[in-house]
Amino acid sequence: MSRSALVGNVAAMLQDAGFVVSDRIAIRPKSFDLAARRGEELVLLKILGNIDAFDGVIGSEMRRLGSYLNATPLVVGLRTRDEDLKPGVVYFRHGVPVINPDTAMDFFVEGVPPLIYAAPGGLYVSLDGDILAEERKERGWSLGRLATELGVSRRTVSKYEDGMNASIEVAVQLEELFNRPFSNPVDVLDGADDVRDAEPTPKDPAADPADEHIVSVLTSAGFRVHPTARAPFKAVSEDEDRRDPRNMLTGHSPFTRSAQKRAEIMSSLGEITRTRSVYFVEETQKRTSVDGTGIVSCEELAAIDDPDKIRDLIRERARDPAEG
């Protein structure tokens, strides 16, 4: 299956599951391919045939964007260099959860979450230690008795009951012993934080030198500007004093046909992520917006020295996604 067809299939699956899906990002650079929202659930998706193409730069970018936009970064892929991805298993690449299309279908459409995750050494599950302890005591078994049944140490059983994750083999043994499962689902929409190693959000990359004057103006107007490295927009900006609760996607370049396409995609993403979008251009333009993305010339910015007027100009030009 071509990657284009795979992206189309995933988009259709998400729509069937009740998500509103952005336009496909068909410009470069792009750290993700689609954004999708269902109620308060927002997902940024990278879709790949071979997930080995998902590198650390893209992983860091998606994790930063997930933090700024309150979204879950997620990769949907078919295989690695060595094997096909298994259904029902959550993998990880550079801190981002990875699932195959069947797992995505089960989770998003059928509401059946995955129970297994891959980590160095094999496949694992997250055990509900409290229920395990209750079942053991109800049966009248000591820690030692359960340890003997499982072929592990008493200390290991104690750790299981304290919340340590277990291999899939142990999980199957427990289910057979007690005739019930003890596995917790992997919370994909929280980035599977319950099972992956905790890592701080990667630091912002440096701003492109060509964008430094835009960053300076926005910063002086009270925005915290987070530059991007591989996204279809140059930065995500947050209102530091929260006078406007909506974050803002910003772009900057001469107003070319490519810039217009980028502004159109920013508008589509803005609707899904509930952000405003503004494109700063070098030349004075008659157009004040492209599909809801505000167009502001650098000349206009240079003529304004009042931060509140800069904010007013942005709000005037950029569509508020709450208004549709």
Residue pairs with C-beta under 8 A, 6 or more apart in sequence:
1 9
1 49
1 78
3 47
3 48
3 49
6 47
6 48
6 49
6 76
6 78
6 101
7 24
7 33
7 34
7 47
8 24
9 101
10 34
10 45
10 47
10 76
10 101
10 104
11 21
11 24
11 34
11 36
13 101
13 104
13 105
13 108
13 109
14 21
14 34
14 36
14 43
14 108
15 21
16 109
17 38
17 108
17 109
18 38
19 36
19 37
19 38
19 41
19 43
19 108
20 36
20 37
20 38
20 271
20 272
21 34
21 35
21 36
21 272
22 34
22 35
22 36
22 265
22 268
22 269
22 271
22 272
23 264
23 265
23 268
24 33
24 34
25 32
25 33
25 34
25 232
25 265
25 269
26 265
27 232
27 258
27 261
27 262
27 265
29 229
29 230
29 231
29 232
30 230
30 231
30 232
31 46
31 58
31 61
31 62
31 65
31 228
31 229
31 230
31 231
32 44
32 45
32 46
32 62
32 65
32 73
32 231
33 45
33 46
33 47
34 44
34 45
34 47
35 42
35 43
35 44
35 45
35 71
35 269
35 272
35 273
36 42
36 43
36 45
36 272
37 43
37 272
37 273
37 274
41 72
41 189
42 69
42 70
42 71
42 72
42 272
42 273
43 71
43 72
43 73
43 74
43 189
44 62
44 65
44 66
44 69
44 71
44 72
44 73
44 74
45 74
45 75
45 76
46 54
46 58
46 62
46 73
46 74
46 75
46 76
46 96
47 75
47 76
47 77
48 54
48 75
48 76
48 77
48 78
49 77
49 78
49 79
50 77
50 78
50 79
50 80
50 81
51 75
51 77
51 78
51 79
51 80
51 85
51 91
51 93
51 98
52 80
52 81
54 75
54 77
54 93
54 94
54 96
54 98
55 94
56 94
57 229
57 230
58 94
58 230
59 73
59 93
59 94
59 95
59 96
60 94
60 202
60 229
61 228
61 229
61 230
61 231
62 73
62 96
63 73
63 94
63 95
63 96
63 201
63 202
64 201
64 202
64 204
64 226
64 228
65 71
65 73
65 228
65 231
65 236
66 72
66 73
66 191
67 201
68 226
68 236
68 238
68 247
69 236
69 247
69 273
69 275
71 273
72 97
72 188
72 189
72 190
72 191
73 96
73 97
73 191
74 96
74 97
74 98
74 99
74 188
75 93
75 96
75 97
75 98
75 99
76 98
76 99
76 100
76 101
76 104
77 85
77 98
77 99
77 100
78 84
78 85
78 100
78 101
79 85
84 100
85 91
85 98
85 99
85 100
85 103
86 100
86 116
86 118
87 100
87 102
87 103
87 106
88 102
88 103
88 106
88 114
88 115
88 116
89 99
89 100
89 103
89 114
89 116
89 117
89 118
89 123
90 97
90 98
90 99
90 103
90 114
90 116
90 117
90 118
90 186
90 188
90 192
90 195
91 97
91 98
91 99
91 117
91 118
92 98
92 117
92 118
92 119
92 192
92 196
95 196
95 197
95 199
96 191
97 186
97 188
97 191
97 192
97 196
99 107
99 114
99 188
103 114
106 112
106 113
106 114
107 113
107 114
107 188
113 185
113 186
113 187
113 188
114 185
114 186
114 188
115 125
115 183
115 184
115 185
115 186
116 123
116 124
116 125
116 168
116 183
116 186
117 123
117 124
117 125
117 126
117 186
117 192
117 195
117 196
118 124
119 195
122 167
122 168
123 167
123 168
124 165
124 166
124 167
124 168
124 195
125 165
125 166
125 167
125 168
125 171
125 183
125 184
126 165
126 183
126 184
126 186
126 194
126 195
127 160
127 163
127 164
127 165
127 166
127 171
127 174
127 182
127 183
127 184
128 182
128 183
128 184
129 160
129 161
129 162
129 163
129 164
130 161
131 182
132 160
132 161
132 174
132 182
133 161
135 178
135 180
135 182
136 143
136 146
136 161
139 178
141 149
143 154
143 157
143 158
144 154
146 157
146 177
147 153
147 154
147 156
147 157
149 173
149 177
150 156
150 157
150 170
150 173
150 174
150 177
152 170
156 164
160 166
160 170
165 195
166 174
171 181
171 182
171 183
174 182
175 181
175 182
184 194
186 192
186 194
186 195
187 193
187 194
204 226
204 227
205 227
205 228
205 229
206 227
207 215
207 225
207 227
207 235
208 227
208 234
210 252
211 227
211 234
211 235
211 252
213 298
214 234
214 250
214 252
214 280
214 298
214 301
215 225
215 227
215 235
217 301
217 310
218 225
218 237
218 250
218 310
219 225
220 307
221 307
221 310
221 311
222 239
222 240
222 241
222 243
222 307
222 311
223 237
223 238
223 239
223 240
223 248
224 237
224 238
224 240
225 235
225 236
225 237
225 250
226 235
226 236
226 237
226 238
227 234
227 235
228 234
228 235
228 236
232 262
232 265
232 266
232 269
233 249
233 250
233 251
233 262
233 266
233 269
233 277
234 250
234 251
234 252
235 249
235 250
236 247
236 248
236 249
236 250
236 275
237 247
237 248
237 249
237 250
238 247
238 248
239 245
239 246
239 247
239 248
243 311
244 311
244 315
246 274
246 275
246 276
246 320
246 321
246 322
247 273
247 275
247 276
248 275
248 276
248 277
248 278
248 314
248 318
249 266
249 269
249 270
249 273
249 275
249 276
249 277
249 278
250 277
250 278
250 279
250 280
251 259
251 262
251 263
251 266
251 277
251 278
251 279
251 280
251 293
252 279
252 280
252 281
253 259
253 262
253 281
253 282
254 281
254 282
254 283
255 279
255 281
255 282
255 283
255 285
255 295
259 279
259 281
260 290
262 279
263 277
263 279
263 290
263 291
263 293
263 295
264 290
264 291
264 293
266 277
266 279
266 293
267 277
267 290
267 291
267 292
267 293
267 319
268 291
269 275
269 277
270 276
270 277
270 292
270 293
270 318
270 319
270 321
271 292
271 321
271 324
273 321
274 321
274 322
275 321
276 294
276 314
276 315
276 318
276 319
276 320
276 321
277 292
277 293
277 294
277 318
278 293
278 294
278 295
278 296
278 314
278 317
278 318
279 290
279 293
279 294
279 295
279 296
280 296
280 297
280 298
280 301
281 295
281 296
281 297
281 298
282 297
282 298
283 297
284 297
284 299
284 300
285 295
285 297
287 295
288 294
288 295
288 317
289 295
289 317
289 318
289 319
292 318
292 319
292 321
293 318
293 319
294 314
294 316
294 317
294 318
294 319
295 317
296 313
296 314
296 317
300 313
301 310
304 310
304 313
